[in-house]
Amino acid sequence: MNPTSLDNHSGGGHDGHLARIVRLETDMNNVTGVLAALQRTQEQHFQYTLTRFDDLRDRIDQLYVNTQGQISGLQSRIDQVYINTQGQISALQSRIDQVHLHTLERIERLQDRMDRHTLWLIGLMLANITAIAGVYARMLLA
């Protein structure tokens, strides 16, 4: 076993033991003081860390509330835009339906007009054929 600095036996027998005990007590007092200071420092750091965690938790909660408010605002805006867009789509669909009905009515009127013109053409053709047949008959009888 290696002798430590406390195990230095250079002095007298009894005086050496007393000096050694005094040095040990002094060193223990120093260690106890340093340990108490270290414990206080550690406790302060722990309290500081807990405080920072509480601050961080409060900040996160505030950010959550703010974010929820922003999301709610954006959702309201999206809903309003959706409602407006639906209204515009409905108006456009109504306009398309009106134009479609107007076009169908116009097609129907044009179809009726074409039918009348067709009947007139048929009538004129029959009159022409009758007139030509009459002229031909007169030529044959004359």
VMD Tcl script that builds the backbone (N, CA, C; Angstrom):
set m [mol new atoms 426]
animate dup $m
set s [atomselect $m all]
$s set {name element resname resid chain x y z} {
  {N N MET 1 A 0.844 -1.157 0.000}
  {CA C MET 1 A 0.000 0.000 0.000}
  {C C MET 1 A 0.899 1.232 0.000}
  {N N ASN 2 A 0.620 2.185 -0.863}
  {CA C ASN 2 A 1.414 3.407 -0.976}
  {C C ASN 2 A 1.019 4.376 0.121}
  {N N PRO 3 A 1.990 4.960 0.784}
  {CA C PRO 3 A 1.641 5.938 1.824}
  {C C PRO 3 A 1.156 7.231 1.185}
  {N N THR 4 A 0.122 7.832 1.769}
  {CA C THR 4 A -0.413 9.101 1.280}
  {C C THR 4 A 0.312 10.232 1.961}
  {N N SER 5 A 0.008 11.456 1.527}
  {CA C SER 5 A 0.664 12.608 2.150}
  {C C SER 5 A 0.234 12.736 3.603}
  {N N LEU 6 A -0.925 12.223 3.944}
  {CA C LEU 6 A -1.376 12.263 5.330}
  {C C LEU 6 A -0.664 11.213 6.185}
  {N N ASP 7 A -0.130 10.235 5.533}
  {CA C ASP 7 A 0.546 9.164 6.258}
  {C C ASP 7 A 2.041 9.452 6.446}
  {N N ASN 8 A 2.444 10.680 6.323}
  {CA C ASN 8 A 3.843 11.062 6.492}
  {C C ASN 8 A 4.201 10.933 7.976}
  {N N HIS 9 A 5.108 10.038 8.305}
  {CA C HIS 9 A 5.474 9.743 9.699}
  {C C HIS 9 A 6.806 10.374 10.084}
  {N N SER 10 A 7.091 11.512 9.533}
  {CA C SER 10 A 8.398 12.120 9.810}
  {C C SER 10 A 8.472 12.735 11.205}
  {N N GLY 11 A 7.336 13.117 11.821}
  {CA C GLY 11 A 7.363 13.761 13.127}
  {C C GLY 11 A 7.352 12.730 14.241}
  {N N GLY 12 A 7.170 13.223 15.463}
  {CA C GLY 12 A 7.095 12.340 16.602}
  {C C GLY 12 A 5.850 11.488 16.528}
  {N N GLY 13 A 5.812 10.437 17.284}
  {CA C GLY 13 A 4.721 9.478 17.226}
  {C C GLY 13 A 3.368 10.049 17.527}
  {N N HIS 14 A 3.195 10.612 18.711}
  {CA C HIS 14 A 1.881 11.095 19.116}
  {C C HIS 14 A 1.544 12.410 18.455}
  {N N ASP 15 A 2.510 13.303 18.388}
  {CA C ASP 15 A 2.268 14.599 17.748}
  {C C ASP 15 A 1.918 14.414 16.282}
  {N N GLY 16 A 2.508 13.451 15.660}
  {CA C GLY 16 A 2.226 13.183 14.239}
  {C C GLY 16 A 0.792 12.753 14.041}
  {N N HIS 17 A 0.277 11.947 15.002}
  {CA C HIS 17 A -1.114 11.493 14.876}
  {C C HIS 17 A -2.077 12.648 15.071}
  {N N LEU 18 A -1.774 13.504 16.024}
  {CA C LEU 18 A -2.649 14.661 16.255}
  {C C LEU 18 A -2.653 15.590 15.050}
  {N N ALA 19 A -1.494 15.845 14.504}
  {CA C ALA 19 A -1.403 16.722 13.331}
  {C C ALA 19 A -2.152 16.105 12.161}
  {N N ARG 20 A -2.015 14.809 12.059}
  {CA C ARG 20 A -2.703 14.106 10.969}
  {C C ARG 20 A -4.209 14.198 11.155}
  {N N ILE 21 A -4.701 14.022 12.350}
  {CA C ILE 21 A -6.134 14.114 12.647}
  {C C ILE 21 A -6.624 15.529 12.382}
  {N N VAL 22 A -5.851 16.532 12.786}
  {CA C VAL 22 A -6.240 17.934 12.564}
  {C C VAL 22 A -6.320 18.212 11.073}
  {N N ARG 23 A -5.336 17.728 10.325}
  {CA C ARG 23 A -5.369 17.935 8.868}
  {C C ARG 23 A -6.556 17.221 8.245}
  {N N LEU 24 A -6.858 16.028 8.708}
  {CA C LEU 24 A -8.021 15.292 8.189}
  {C C LEU 24 A -9.311 16.045 8.492}
  {N N GLU 25 A -9.434 16.553 9.729}
  {CA C GLU 25 A -10.635 17.314 10.083}
  {C C GLU 25 A -10.733 18.581 9.248}
  {N N THR 26 A -9.604 19.245 9.039}
  {CA C THR 26 A -9.593 20.462 8.217}
  {C C THR 26 A -9.997 20.127 6.784}
  {N N ASP 27 A -9.411 19.062 6.258}
  {CA C ASP 27 A -9.763 18.652 4.893}
  {C C ASP 27 A -11.236 18.266 4.801}
  {N N MET 28 A -11.761 17.587 5.818}
  {CA C MET 28 A -13.180 17.195 5.829}
  {C C MET 28 A -14.067 18.427 5.902}
  {N N ASN 29 A -13.657 19.409 6.724}
  {CA C ASN 29 A -14.424 20.662 6.790}
  {C C ASN 29 A -14.424 21.358 5.425}
  {N N ASN 30 A -13.252 21.371 4.790}
  {CA C ASN 30 A -13.167 21.976 3.454}
  {C C ASN 30 A -14.051 21.221 2.461}
  {N N VAL 31 A -13.984 19.892 2.484}
  {CA C VAL 31 A -14.798 19.069 1.570}
  {C C VAL 31 A -16.272 19.284 1.859}
  {N N THR 32 A -16.646 19.348 3.139}
  {CA C THR 32 A -18.045 19.572 3.511}
  {C C THR 32 A -18.507 20.933 3.017}
  {N N GLY 33 A -17.675 21.947 3.162}
  {CA C GLY 33 A -18.019 23.294 2.684}
  {C C GLY 33 A -18.167 23.328 1.170}
  {N N VAL 34 A -17.217 22.683 0.487}
  {CA C VAL 34 A -17.280 22.646 -0.980}
  {C C VAL 34 A -18.505 21.860 -1.424}
  {N N LEU 35 A -18.782 20.748 -0.739}
  {CA C LEU 35 A -19.950 19.930 -1.086}
  {C C LEU 35 A -21.237 20.714 -0.867}
  {N N ALA 36 A -21.339 21.441 0.234}
  {CA C ALA 36 A -22.535 22.251 0.498}
  {C C ALA 36 A -22.681 23.334 -0.574}
  {N N ALA 37 A -21.566 23.975 -0.937}
  {CA C ALA 37 A -21.618 25.005 -1.988}
  {C C ALA 37 A -22.022 24.386 -3.318}
  {N N LEU 38 A -21.486 23.203 -3.608}
  {CA C LEU 38 A -21.835 22.503 -4.844}
  {C C LEU 38 A -23.308 22.123 -4.857}
  {N N GLN 39 A -23.812 21.664 -3.709}
  {CA C GLN 39 A -25.232 21.316 -3.622}
  {C C GLN 39 A -26.107 22.551 -3.819}
  {N N ARG 40 A -25.711 23.681 -3.209}
  {CA C ARG 40 A -26.481 24.920 -3.399}
  {C C ARG 40 A -26.466 25.344 -4.869}
  {N N THR 41 A -25.287 25.279 -5.470}
  {CA C THR 41 A -25.172 25.648 -6.889}
  {C C THR 41 A -26.023 24.722 -7.752}
  {N N GLN 42 A -25.955 23.441 -7.441}
  {CA C GLN 42 A -26.750 22.460 -8.202}
  {C C GLN 42 A -28.239 22.737 -8.027}
  {N N GLU 43 A -28.660 23.044 -6.818}
  {CA C GLU 43 A -30.068 23.358 -6.550}
  {C C GLU 43 A -30.478 24.627 -7.288}
  {N N GLN 44 A -29.595 25.630 -7.321}
  {CA C GLN 44 A -29.901 26.866 -8.056}
  {C C GLN 44 A -30.048 26.583 -9.551}
  {N N HIS 45 A -29.145 25.776 -10.066}
  {CA C HIS 45 A -29.234 25.416 -11.488}
  {C C HIS 45 A -30.512 24.633 -11.771}
  {N N PHE 46 A -30.868 23.752 -10.853}
  {CA C PHE 46 A -32.092 22.967 -11.021}
  {C C PHE 46 A -33.314 23.882 -10.998}
  {N N GLN 47 A -33.346 24.819 -10.053}
  {CA C GLN 47 A -34.463 25.767 -9.982}
  {C C GLN 47 A -34.513 26.637 -11.241}
  {N N TYR 48 A -33.353 27.065 -11.711}
  {CA C TYR 48 A -33.290 27.864 -12.933}
  {C C TYR 48 A -33.831 27.055 -14.120}
  {N N THR 49 A -33.436 25.786 -14.181}
  {CA C THR 49 A -33.914 24.920 -15.265}
  {C C THR 49 A -35.422 24.748 -15.189}
  {N N LEU 50 A -35.952 24.536 -13.983}
  {CA C LEU 50 A -37.406 24.412 -13.830}
  {C C LEU 50 A -38.116 25.695 -14.251}
  {N N THR 51 A -37.530 26.833 -13.870}
  {CA C THR 51 A -38.109 28.125 -14.266}
  {C C THR 51 A -38.107 28.267 -15.784}
  {N N ARG 52 A -37.009 27.897 -16.409}
  {CA C ARG 52 A -36.919 27.975 -17.875}
  {C C ARG 52 A -37.931 27.033 -18.528}
  {N N PHE 53 A -38.102 25.830 -17.946}
  {CA C PHE 53 A -39.111 24.904 -18.479}
  {C C PHE 53 A -40.507 25.500 -18.356}
  {N N ASP 54 A -40.794 26.123 -17.209}
  {CA C ASP 54 A -42.102 26.771 -17.035}
  {C C ASP 54 A -42.288 27.893 -18.057}
  {N N ASP 55 A -41.238 28.699 -18.250}
  {CA C ASP 55 A -41.313 29.775 -19.250}
  {C C ASP 55 A -41.539 29.204 -20.648}
  {N N LEU 56 A -40.805 28.144 -20.941}
  {CA C LEU 56 A -40.942 27.510 -22.249}
  {C C LEU 56 A -42.342 26.938 -22.436}
  {N N ARG 57 A -42.874 26.302 -21.389}
  {CA C ARG 57 A -44.229 25.749 -21.455}
  {C C ARG 57 A -45.250 26.866 -21.668}
  {N N ASP 58 A -45.077 27.985 -20.948}
  {CA C ASP 58 A -45.980 29.130 -21.131}
  {C C ASP 58 A -45.888 29.675 -22.552}
  {N N ARG 59 A -44.669 29.749 -23.066}
  {CA C ARG 59 A -44.484 30.237 -24.434}
  {C C ARG 59 A -45.132 29.309 -25.445}
  {N N ILE 60 A -44.959 28.016 -25.242}
  {CA C ILE 60 A -45.578 27.032 -26.140}
  {C C ILE 60 A -47.088 27.146 -26.073}
  {N N ASP 61 A -47.632 27.285 -24.863}
  {CA C ASP 61 A -49.084 27.448 -24.721}
  {C C ASP 61 A -49.563 28.704 -25.432}
  {N N GLN 62 A -48.818 29.807 -25.294}
  {CA C GLN 62 A -49.205 31.055 -25.963}
  {C C GLN 62 A -49.132 30.902 -27.480}
  {N N LEU 63 A -48.066 30.252 -27.950}
  {CA C LEU 63 A -47.955 30.012 -29.391}
  {C C LEU 63 A -49.085 29.122 -29.888}
  {N N TYR 64 A -49.464 28.151 -29.079}
  {CA C TYR 64 A -50.577 27.267 -29.450}
  {C C TYR 64 A -51.872 28.062 -29.568}
  {N N VAL 65 A -52.118 28.928 -28.583}
  {CA C VAL 65 A -53.334 29.757 -28.616}
  {C C VAL 65 A -53.304 30.678 -29.831}
  {N N ASN 66 A -52.151 31.317 -30.074}
  {CA C ASN 66 A -52.030 32.206 -31.233}
  {C C ASN 66 A -52.237 31.446 -32.536}
  {N N THR 67 A -51.625 30.274 -32.619}
  {CA C THR 67 A -51.757 29.468 -33.829}
  {C C THR 67 A -53.198 29.032 -34.032}
  {N N GLN 68 A -53.856 28.636 -32.957}
  {CA C GLN 68 A -55.265 28.247 -33.068}
  {C C GLN 68 A -56.104 29.429 -33.546}
  {N N GLY 69 A -55.811 30.622 -33.028}
  {CA C GLY 69 A -56.528 31.820 -33.471}
  {C C GLY 69 A -56.293 32.097 -34.951}
  {N N GLN 70 A -55.045 31.954 -35.377}
  {CA C GLN 70 A -54.736 32.173 -36.790}
  {C C GLN 70 A -55.414 31.126 -37.662}
  {N N ILE 71 A -55.391 29.886 -37.214}
  {CA C ILE 71 A -56.045 28.817 -37.975}
  {C C ILE 71 A -57.541 29.075 -38.053}
  {N N SER 72 A -58.126 29.493 -36.952}
  {CA C SER 72 A -59.557 29.798 -36.939}
  {C C SER 72 A -59.870 30.940 -37.899}
  {N N GLY 73 A -59.032 31.974 -37.883}
  {CA C GLY 73 A -59.223 33.099 -38.801}
  {C C GLY 73 A -59.091 32.669 -40.253}
  {N N LEU 74 A -58.081 31.848 -40.523}
  {CA C LEU 74 A -57.903 31.356 -41.887}
  {C C LEU 74 A -59.058 30.455 -42.305}
  {N N GLN 75 A -59.540 29.641 -41.372}
  {CA C GLN 75 A -60.672 28.766 -41.688}
  {C C GLN 75 A -61.908 29.596 -42.013}
  {N N SER 76 A -62.137 30.658 -41.251}
  {CA C SER 76 A -63.269 31.550 -41.526}
  {C C SER 76 A -63.116 32.192 -42.901}
  {N N ARG 77 A -61.904 32.617 -43.194}
  {CA C ARG 77 A -61.656 33.245 -44.497}
  {C C ARG 77 A -61.860 32.243 -45.626}
  {N N ILE 78 A -61.365 31.030 -45.451}
  {CA C ILE 78 A -61.548 29.985 -46.461}
  {C C ILE 78 A -63.024 29.686 -46.640}
  {N N ASP 79 A -63.761 29.608 -45.532}
  {CA C ASP 79 A -65.204 29.362 -45.620}
  {C C ASP 79 A -65.902 30.484 -46.377}
  {N N GLN 80 A -65.510 31.734 -46.097}
  {CA C GLN 80 A -66.129 32.876 -46.788}
  {C C GLN 80 A -65.808 32.839 -48.280}
  {N N VAL 81 A -64.551 32.552 -48.616}
  {CA C VAL 81 A -64.167 32.457 -50.026}
  {C C VAL 81 A -64.927 31.314 -50.696}
  {N N TYR 82 A -65.085 30.208 -49.981}
  {CA C TYR 82 A -65.824 29.067 -50.528}
  {C C TYR 82 A -67.280 29.451 -50.790}
  {N N ILE 83 A -67.894 30.147 -49.835}
  {CA C ILE 83 A -69.291 30.571 -50.003}
  {C C ILE 83 A -69.405 31.535 -51.183}
  {N N ASN 84 A -68.473 32.497 -51.270}
  {CA C ASN 84 A -68.489 33.438 -52.393}
  {C C ASN 84 A -68.308 32.712 -53.723}
  {N N THR 85 A -67.383 31.771 -53.749}
  {CA C THR 85 A -67.131 31.011 -54.970}
  {C C THR 85 A -68.355 30.189 -55.348}
  {N N GLN 86 A -68.986 29.579 -54.355}
  {CA C GLN 86 A -70.204 28.808 -54.634}
  {C C GLN 86 A -71.286 29.723 -55.200}
  {N N GLY 87 A -71.411 30.933 -54.655}
  {CA C GLY 87 A -72.382 31.897 -55.172}
  {C C GLY 87 A -72.064 32.272 -56.611}
  {N N GLN 88 A -70.785 32.500 -56.896}
  {CA C GLN 88 A -70.384 32.840 -58.258}
  {C C GLN 88 A -70.638 31.673 -59.212}
  {N N ILE 89 A -70.357 30.475 -58.748}
  {CA C ILE 89 A -70.607 29.289 -59.577}
  {C C ILE 89 A -72.099 29.145 -59.839}
  {N N SER 90 A -72.922 29.357 -58.819}
  {CA C SER 90 A -74.377 29.272 -58.992}
  {C C SER 90 A -74.861 30.329 -59.979}
  {N N ALA 91 A -74.347 31.560 -59.856}
  {CA C ALA 91 A -74.739 32.626 -60.777}
  {C C ALA 91 A -74.304 32.290 -62.200}
  {N N LEU 92 A -73.102 31.777 -62.347}
  {CA C LEU 92 A -72.608 31.399 -63.665}
  {C C LEU 92 A -73.428 30.253 -64.245}
  {N N GLN 93 A -73.779 29.290 -63.407}
  {CA C GLN 93 A -74.598 28.165 -63.864}
  {C C GLN 93 A -75.974 28.658 -64.303}
  {N N SER 94 A -76.553 29.591 -63.556}
  {CA C SER 94 A -77.849 30.166 -63.939}
  {C C SER 94 A -77.728 30.885 -65.278}
  {N N ARG 95 A -76.655 31.643 -65.450}
  {CA C ARG 95 A -76.445 32.363 -66.717}
  {C C ARG 95 A -76.279 31.376 -67.864}
  {N N ILE 96 A -75.526 30.324 -67.653}
  {CA C ILE 96 A -75.345 29.295 -68.683}
  {C C ILE 96 A -76.687 28.661 -69.023}
  {N N ASP 97 A -77.495 28.368 -68.012}
  {CA C ASP 97 A -78.826 27.788 -68.250}
  {C C ASP 97 A -79.698 28.746 -69.052}
  {N N GLN 98 A -79.652 30.047 -68.726}
  {CA C GLN 98 A -80.444 31.035 -69.468}
  {C C GLN 98 A -80.000 31.104 -70.927}
  {N N VAL 99 A -78.689 31.146 -71.141}
  {CA C VAL 99 A -78.170 31.193 -72.511}
  {C C VAL 99 A -78.563 29.926 -73.260}
  {N N HIS 100 A -78.501 28.793 -72.586}
  {CA C HIS 100 A -78.877 27.520 -73.204}
  {C C HIS 100 A -80.358 27.537 -73.599}
  {N N LEU 101 A -81.225 28.002 -72.695}
  {CA C LEU 101 A -82.658 28.077 -73.011}
  {C C LEU 101 A -82.909 29.049 -74.159}
  {N N HIS 102 A -82.234 30.191 -74.139}
  {CA C HIS 102 A -82.388 31.166 -75.220}
  {C C HIS 102 A -81.945 30.553 -76.551}
  {N N THR 103 A -80.826 29.831 -76.529}
  {CA C THR 103 A -80.329 29.186 -77.748}
  {C C THR 103 A -81.313 28.134 -78.243}
  {N N LEU 104 A -81.874 27.346 -77.325}
  {CA C LEU 104 A -82.866 26.336 -77.726}
  {C C LEU 104 A -84.101 26.998 -78.333}
  {N N GLU 105 A -84.565 28.097 -77.741}
  {CA C GLU 105 A -85.723 28.815 -78.291}
  {C C GLU 105 A -85.406 29.358 -79.679}
  {N N ARG 106 A -84.228 29.890 -79.858}
  {CA C ARG 106 A -83.839 30.427 -81.166}
  {C C ARG 106 A -83.749 29.311 -82.194}
  {N N ILE 107 A -83.161 28.186 -81.793}
  {CA C ILE 107 A -83.087 27.037 -82.709}
  {C C ILE 107 A -84.490 26.605 -83.107}
  {N N GLU 108 A -85.411 26.577 -82.151}
  {CA C GLU 108 A -86.793 26.180 -82.433}
  {C C GLU 108 A -87.453 27.163 -83.397}
  {N N ARG 109 A -87.245 28.467 -83.201}
  {CA C ARG 109 A -87.806 29.473 -84.117}
  {C C ARG 109 A -87.221 29.314 -85.515}
  {N N LEU 110 A -85.911 29.094 -85.586}
  {CA C LEU 110 A -85.282 28.907 -86.893}
  {C C LEU 110 A -85.779 27.634 -87.571}
  {N N GLN 111 A -86.010 26.598 -86.781}
  {CA C GLN 111 A -86.542 25.346 -87.331}
  {C C GLN 111 A -87.941 25.579 -87.900}
  {N N ASP 112 A -88.781 26.323 -87.163}
  {CA C ASP 112 A -90.124 26.648 -87.664}
  {C C ASP 112 A -90.029 27.456 -88.960}
  {N N ARG 113 A -89.133 28.401 -89.007}
  {CA C ARG 113 A -88.963 29.228 -90.205}
  {C C ARG 113 A -88.514 28.379 -91.389}
  {N N MET 114 A -87.565 27.458 -91.133}
  {CA C MET 114 A -87.114 26.564 -92.205}
  {C C MET 114 A -88.258 25.682 -92.689}
  {N N ASP 115 A -89.092 25.210 -91.734}
  {CA C ASP 115 A -90.248 24.388 -92.124}
  {C C ASP 115 A -91.193 25.186 -93.015}
  {N N ARG 116 A -91.474 26.447 -92.699}
  {CA C ARG 116 A -92.350 27.294 -93.530}
  {C C ARG 116 A -91.746 27.502 -94.909}
  {N N HIS 117 A -90.441 27.781 -94.943}
  {CA C HIS 117 A -89.782 27.974 -96.239}
  {C C HIS 117 A -89.820 26.689 -97.057}
  {N N THR 118 A -89.654 25.558 -96.404}
  {CA C THR 118 A -89.726 24.281 -97.109}
  {C C THR 118 A -91.116 24.091 -97.702}
  {N N LEU 119 A -92.155 24.399 -96.921}
  {CA C LEU 119 A -93.528 24.274 -97.435}
  {C C LEU 119 A -93.755 25.223 -98.615}
  {N N TRP 120 A -93.247 26.425 -98.543}
  {CA C TRP 120 A -93.382 27.373 -99.648}
  {C C TRP 120 A -92.670 26.829 -100.893}
  {N N LEU 121 A -91.467 26.298 -100.694}
  {CA C LEU 121 A -90.738 25.746 -101.843}
  {C C LEU 121 A -91.498 24.579 -102.467}
  {N N ILE 122 A -92.051 23.708 -101.623}
  {CA C ILE 122 A -92.835 22.581 -102.141}
  {C C ILE 122 A -94.042 23.116 -102.903}
  {N N GLY 123 A -94.708 24.117 -102.337}
  {CA C GLY 123 A -95.874 24.714 -103.013}
  {C C GLY 123 A -95.493 25.343 -104.338}
  {N N LEU 124 A -94.398 26.074 -104.374}
  {CA C LEU 124 A -93.952 26.698 -105.612}
  {C C LEU 124 A -93.565 25.649 -106.647}
  {N N MET 125 A -92.924 24.580 -106.210}
  {CA C MET 125 A -92.556 23.504 -107.135}
  {C C MET 125 A -93.798 22.846 -107.724}
  {N N LEU 126 A -94.794 22.584 -106.848}
  {CA C LEU 126 A -96.039 21.983 -107.348}
  {C C LEU 126 A -96.745 22.931 -108.319}
  {N N ALA 127 A -96.730 24.230 -107.986}
  {CA C ALA 127 A -97.359 25.202 -108.905}
  {C C ALA 127 A -96.612 25.243 -110.224}
  {N N ASN 128 A -95.290 25.187 -110.162}
  {CA C ASN 128 A -94.468 25.207 -111.368}
  {C C ASN 128 A -94.718 23.960 -112.201}
  {N N ILE 129 A -94.751 22.809 -111.551}
  {CA C ILE 129 A -95.004 21.551 -112.267}
  {C C ILE 129 A -96.386 21.589 -112.905}
  {N N THR 130 A -97.370 22.094 -112.161}
  {CA C THR 130 A -98.737 22.179 -112.689}
  {C C THR 130 A -98.774 23.124 -113.889}
  {N N ALA 131 A -98.091 24.259 -113.772}
  {CA C ALA 131 A -98.082 25.216 -114.880}
  {C C ALA 131 A -97.394 24.619 -116.097}
  {N N ILE 132 A -96.274 23.941 -115.904}
  {CA C ILE 132 A -95.559 23.324 -117.021}
  {C C ILE 132 A -96.414 22.216 -117.625}
  {N N ALA 133 A -97.074 21.441 -116.790}
  {CA C ALA 133 A -97.942 20.374 -117.297}
  {C C ALA 133 A -99.097 20.981 -118.099}
  {N N GLY 134 A -99.636 22.115 -117.621}
  {CA C GLY 134 A -100.723 22.784 -118.354}
  {C C GLY 134 A -100.243 23.305 -119.696}
  {N N VAL 135 A -99.067 23.913 -119.720}
  {CA C VAL 135 A -98.506 24.430 -120.972}
  {C C VAL 135 A -98.222 23.264 -121.909}
  {N N TYR 136 A -97.717 22.191 -121.414}
  {CA C TYR 136 A -97.415 21.026 -122.225}
  {C C TYR 136 A -98.694 20.410 -122.774}
  {N N ALA 137 A -99.719 20.362 -121.964}
  {CA C ALA 137 A -101.003 19.808 -122.392}
  {C C ALA 137 A -101.594 20.682 -123.480}
  {N N ARG 138 A -101.485 21.974 -123.372}
  {CA C ARG 138 A -102.009 22.868 -124.405}
  {C C ARG 138 A -101.224 22.689 -125.693}
  {N N MET 139 A -99.960 22.487 -125.546}
  {CA C MET 139 A -99.164 22.312 -126.750}
  {C C MET 139 A -99.520 21.006 -127.440}
  {N N LEU 140 A -99.844 20.015 -126.713}
  {CA C LEU 140 A -100.213 18.738 -127.305}
  {C C LEU 140 A -101.614 18.818 -127.917}
  {N N LEU 141 A -102.494 19.555 -127.376}
  {CA C LEU 141 A -103.863 19.672 -127.862}
  {C C LEU 141 A -103.948 20.729 -128.967}
  {N N ALA 142 A -103.087 21.550 -129.066}
  {CA C ALA 142 A -103.189 22.604 -130.065}
  {C C ALA 142 A -102.644 22.221 -131.390}
}
mol reanalyze $m
mol bondsrecalc $m
mol representation Tube
mol addrep $m
